Amino acid sequence: MQVRFSRHFSKHYDKVAFNIKSAFDKRLKLFLKNPYYPQLNNHSLKGKYSGYRSINITGDWRALYSEHFQQDNKIVIFEILGTHSQLYK
């Protein structure tokens, strides 16, 4: 599995507080070991974000990603980082 970050995601990541960056980095390590680790609450989304999956970063922060398959390789692209209320208005 390859992990990539969209430009949009990177811009948001650069602007968030250090504690959110740190929490994301810890969750990313969990994700790389097991994308469905229970603490991540990994789930698919519907509606506006159909085609994305979401993982929990903190109680309020989420990271949304998309999955792409190229030959036998899965590519995960983190697309959006934000609070629950920012994402699901």
CYANA upper distance limits for C-alpha pairs under 8 A (distance plus 0.5 A):
  1 MET  CA     73 ASN  CA      6.55
  1 MET  CA     74 LYS  CA      5.37
  1 MET  CA     75 ILE  CA      6.21
  1 MET  CA     76 VAL  CA      7.67
  2 GLN  CA     73 ASN  CA      8.04
  2 GLN  CA     74 LYS  CA      6.86
  2 GLN  CA     75 ILE  CA      5.24
  2 GLN  CA     76 VAL  CA      6.56
  3 VAL  CA     75 ILE  CA      6.45
  3 VAL  CA     76 VAL  CA      5.32
  3 VAL  CA     77 ILE  CA      6.39
  3 VAL  CA     78 PHE  CA      8.05
  4 ARG  CA     75 ILE  CA      7.86
  4 ARG  CA     76 VAL  CA      6.64
  4 ARG  CA     77 ILE  CA      5.18
  4 ARG  CA     78 PHE  CA      6.80
  5 PHE  CA      9 PHE  CA      6.64
  5 PHE  CA     10 SER  CA      6.84
  5 PHE  CA     77 ILE  CA      5.82
  5 PHE  CA     78 PHE  CA      5.35
  5 PHE  CA     79 GLU  CA      6.90
  6 SER  CA     10 SER  CA      6.74
  6 SER  CA     77 ILE  CA      7.02
  6 SER  CA     78 PHE  CA      6.65
  6 SER  CA     79 GLU  CA      5.73
  7 ARG  CA     11 LYS  CA      6.69
  7 ARG  CA     79 GLU  CA      8.42
  8 HIS  CA     12 HIS  CA      6.98
  8 HIS  CA     79 GLU  CA      7.02
  8 HIS  CA     80 ILE  CA      7.25
  9 PHE  CA     13 TYR  CA      6.55
  9 PHE  CA     78 PHE  CA      7.01
  9 PHE  CA     79 GLU  CA      5.58
  9 PHE  CA     80 ILE  CA      5.44
  9 PHE  CA     81 LEU  CA      6.44
 10 SER  CA     14 ASP  CA      6.60
 11 LYS  CA     15 LYS  CA      7.04
 12 HIS  CA     16 VAL  CA      6.87
 12 HIS  CA     80 ILE  CA      8.27
 12 HIS  CA     81 LEU  CA      6.87
 12 HIS  CA     82 GLY  CA      8.33
 13 TYR  CA     21 LYS  CA      7.18
 13 TYR  CA     81 LEU  CA      7.45
 16 VAL  CA     20 ILE  CA      6.85
 16 VAL  CA     21 LYS  CA      7.23
 17 ALA  CA     21 LYS  CA      7.03
 18 PHE  CA     22 SER  CA      6.57
 19 ASN  CA     23 ALA  CA      6.58
 20 ILE  CA     24 PHE  CA      6.58
 20 ILE  CA     57 ILE  CA      8.17
 20 ILE  CA     58 THR  CA      8.22
 20 ILE  CA     61 TRP  CA      8.43
 21 LYS  CA     25 ASP  CA      6.65
 22 SER  CA     26 LYS  CA      6.82
 23 ALA  CA     27 ARG  CA      6.72
 23 ALA  CA     57 ILE  CA      6.55
 23 ALA  CA     58 THR  CA      7.37
 24 PHE  CA     28 LEU  CA      6.45
 24 PHE  CA     57 ILE  CA      6.02
 25 ASP  CA     29 LYS  CA      6.94
 26 LYS  CA     30 LEU  CA      7.09
 27 ARG  CA     31 PHE  CA      6.54
 27 ARG  CA     40 LEU  CA      7.60
 27 ARG  CA     56 ASN  CA      8.49
 27 ARG  CA     57 ILE  CA      6.78
 28 LEU  CA     32 LEU  CA      6.63
 29 LYS  CA     33 LYS  CA      6.97
 30 LEU  CA     34 ASN  CA      6.57
 30 LEU  CA     35 PRO  CA      7.61
 30 LEU  CA     37 TYR  CA      7.45
 30 LEU  CA     40 LEU  CA      8.45
 31 PHE  CA     35 PRO  CA      4.71
 31 PHE  CA     36 TYR  CA      7.65
 31 PHE  CA     37 TYR  CA      7.49
 31 PHE  CA     40 LEU  CA      7.99
 35 PRO  CA     40 LEU  CA      8.18
 35 PRO  CA     42 ASN  CA      7.67
 36 TYR  CA     40 LEU  CA      7.24
 36 TYR  CA     41 ASN  CA      7.67
 36 TYR  CA     42 ASN  CA      6.28
 37 TYR  CA     41 ASN  CA      7.77
 37 TYR  CA     42 ASN  CA      8.19
 38 PRO  CA     42 ASN  CA      8.09
 39 GLN  CA     56 ASN  CA      8.02
 40 LEU  CA     55 ILE  CA      5.58
 40 LEU  CA     56 ASN  CA      5.54
 40 LEU  CA     57 ILE  CA      7.71
 41 ASN  CA     54 SER  CA      8.23
 41 ASN  CA     55 ILE  CA      6.16
 41 ASN  CA     56 ASN  CA      6.51
 42 ASN  CA     53 ARG  CA      7.25
 42 ASN  CA     54 SER  CA      6.06
 42 ASN  CA     55 ILE  CA      5.15
 42 ASN  CA     56 ASN  CA      7.76
 43 HIS  CA     53 ARG  CA      5.94
 43 HIS  CA     54 SER  CA      6.04
 43 HIS  CA     55 ILE  CA      7.42
 44 SER  CA     50 SER  CA      8.15
 44 SER  CA     51 GLY  CA      7.73
 44 SER  CA     52 TYR  CA      6.53
 44 SER  CA     53 ARG  CA      4.71
 44 SER  CA     54 SER  CA      6.84
 45 LEU  CA     49 TYR  CA      6.23
 45 LEU  CA     50 SER  CA      5.76
 45 LEU  CA     51 GLY  CA      7.19
 45 LEU  CA     52 TYR  CA      6.22
 45 LEU  CA     53 ARG  CA      6.15
 45 LEU  CA     54 SER  CA      7.49
 46 LYS  CA     50 SER  CA      4.77
 46 LYS  CA     51 GLY  CA      7.86
 51 GLY  CA     66 SER  CA      7.19
 52 TYR  CA     64 LEU  CA      6.73
 52 TYR  CA     65 TYR  CA      5.98
 52 TYR  CA     66 SER  CA      5.38
 52 TYR  CA     67 GLU  CA      8.16
 53 ARG  CA     64 LEU  CA      6.07
 53 ARG  CA     65 TYR  CA      5.89
 53 ARG  CA     66 SER  CA      6.76
 54 SER  CA     62 ARG  CA      6.94
 54 SER  CA     63 ALA  CA      6.19
 54 SER  CA     64 LEU  CA      4.98
 54 SER  CA     65 TYR  CA      6.92
 55 ILE  CA     62 ARG  CA      6.22
 55 ILE  CA     63 ALA  CA      5.97
 55 ILE  CA     64 LEU  CA      7.08
 56 ASN  CA     60 ASP  CA      8.16
 56 ASN  CA     61 TRP  CA      6.75
 56 ASN  CA     62 ARG  CA      5.30
 56 ASN  CA     63 ALA  CA      7.12
 57 ILE  CA     61 TRP  CA      5.68
 57 ILE  CA     62 ARG  CA      5.78
 57 ILE  CA     63 ALA  CA      7.20
 58 THR  CA     62 ARG  CA      7.68
 60 ASP  CA     83 THR  CA      5.87
 60 ASP  CA     84 HIS  CA      5.99
 61 TRP  CA     81 LEU  CA      7.88
 61 TRP  CA     82 GLY  CA      6.09
 61 TRP  CA     83 THR  CA      4.72
 61 TRP  CA     84 HIS  CA      6.42
 62 ARG  CA     81 LEU  CA      6.40
 62 ARG  CA     82 GLY  CA      6.12
 62 ARG  CA     83 THR  CA      6.40
 62 ARG  CA     84 HIS  CA      6.92
 63 ALA  CA     78 PHE  CA      7.42
 63 ALA  CA     79 GLU  CA      8.06
 63 ALA  CA     80 ILE  CA      6.26
 63 ALA  CA     81 LEU  CA      5.08
 63 ALA  CA     82 GLY  CA      7.21
 64 LEU  CA     78 PHE  CA      6.42
 64 LEU  CA     79 GLU  CA      6.24
 64 LEU  CA     80 ILE  CA      5.52
 64 LEU  CA     81 LEU  CA      6.90
 65 TYR  CA     76 VAL  CA      7.07
 65 TYR  CA     77 ILE  CA      5.86
 65 TYR  CA     78 PHE  CA      4.62
 65 TYR  CA     79 GLU  CA      5.66
 65 TYR  CA     80 ILE  CA      7.40
 66 SER  CA     76 VAL  CA      6.32
 66 SER  CA     77 ILE  CA      5.86
 66 SER  CA     78 PHE  CA      7.06
 66 SER  CA     79 GLU  CA      7.57
 67 GLU  CA     74 LYS  CA      7.38
 67 GLU  CA     75 ILE  CA      6.29
 67 GLU  CA     76 VAL  CA      5.22
 67 GLU  CA     77 ILE  CA      6.96
 68 HIS  CA     74 LYS  CA      6.34
 68 HIS  CA     75 ILE  CA      5.52
 68 HIS  CA     76 VAL  CA      6.89
 68 HIS  CA     77 ILE  CA      8.44
 69 PHE  CA     73 ASN  CA      6.28
 69 PHE  CA     74 LYS  CA      5.11
 69 PHE  CA     75 ILE  CA      6.47
 70 GLN  CA     74 LYS  CA      6.86
 70 GLN  CA     75 ILE  CA      7.84
 82 GLY  CA     86 GLN  CA      6.56
 82 GLY  CA     87 LEU  CA      6.74
 83 THR  CA     87 LEU  CA      6.76
 84 HIS  CA     88 TYR  CA      6.44
 85 SER  CA     89 LYS  CA      6.31
